[in-house]
Amino acid sequence: MSHYWSPLVHSLTPYTPGEQPKLANLVKLNTNENPYPPSPRAVAAMQAEIGADGASLRLYPDPNADRLKQAIADHFAEFSLTTAQVFVGNGSDEVLAHAFMALLKHDKPILLPDITYSFYPVYCELHGINRVSIPLDDSFVIRVGDYARENGGIIIANPNAPTGHLLPLADIERLVASHPQSVVVIDEAYIDFGGETAIGLIDRYRNLLVIRTLSKSHSLAGLRVGYAVGDPALIEALERIKNSFNSYPLDRLAIAGATAALEDKAHLETTRQRVMSSRADLVAKLLALGFEVLPSAANFIFARHPQHDAGELMASLRERSVIVRHFRLPRIEQHLRITVGTNEQCAALTEALGKIIG
Ligand SMILES: *Cc1c(COP(=O)(O)O)cnc(C)c1O
């Protein structure tokens, strides 16, 4: 604390990212990174962008990242998007931050699930946005009908984090259709691992903003690329915030790498199938160890053991060089969130758990 700090800084409780340990040989299953490398075409595109002498880096990148916006539109060819319906940012966390300021800050409070991505409440505090938490039901499922109340906006992650639960597209449409007065933000960070995107609804619902990231399914968490798709008026609001904050959120490597990654649909398909197949195996092994596992449509699973304290399990795993995520939050303090790794990483986890529990 310091008297140099603004009152705002004094009031903040920042988000705590999952640990990025410097130790080698850890089985890292705590931040939902993809265990497989990104598209080789993305790697080649970034190398080409640097060139032999890095001369292109003298120049600022395209402030509008038009090439990347076009690649996003082309990636969803079945929905005939235009680049005016696409916004790009430095990771979807930045896109989310802009969406809170541009579209969710009104007099009425926003609605969000009581168990959700823990960055959302942080953005509310940063931007001075009131919120009302709507409890998930006893099975940790979002009940869309519970959102039928006045609001200044709604945000949910689908699949939800950290539960992994997927709402069917019909429920998303019901939510969006029943709140034409406010913006409904759907954070689809994990949708490629088993869900159906809501992007196809944006032509019919001007209040829908879908936010996505290349961090999870495209294996590019280190590149920091996220985007939003919605009606051009919503996108313009985001552009106005962005251009009042940082005109060049995406650097040249990010634009080149993300564009090539989106073009390589075969690579996406292979890696998402591998993750989904490992997920099924991991769930079966955890059930055999006595865990209760929520059904997951994401690249992580959310599980608890009725006889073992989650905090202690996490600590014991850590002693065996396996790291998973544990949230000390109401309702979920006995759960662990475990990223689906390679089959070898998953086996290291279940072997360690077998020793701890067995
Ligand atoms: C990982 C994650 C993000 C952040 O993704 P970045 O693009 O890496 O900033 C956003 N929302 C949810 C729900 C996530 O789990």
The ligand as a Gaussian input file, in Angstrom:
#p B3LYP/6-31G(d) Opt

LIG

0 1
 C       -8.945000     -19.099000     -20.403000
 C      -10.200000     -18.293000     -20.351000
 C      -10.262000     -17.013000     -20.868000
 C       -9.016000     -16.233000     -21.210000
 O       -8.445000     -16.543000     -22.342000
 P       -7.270000     -15.657000     -22.951000
 O       -7.698000     -15.507000     -24.351000
 O       -6.052000     -16.482000     -22.771000
 O       -7.192000     -14.343000     -22.238000
 C      -11.476000     -16.373000     -20.938000
 N      -12.582000     -16.941000     -20.454000
 C      -12.566000     -18.154000     -19.888000
 C      -13.818000     -18.726000     -19.350000
 C      -11.365000     -18.851000     -19.818000
 O      -11.317000     -20.016000     -19.191000

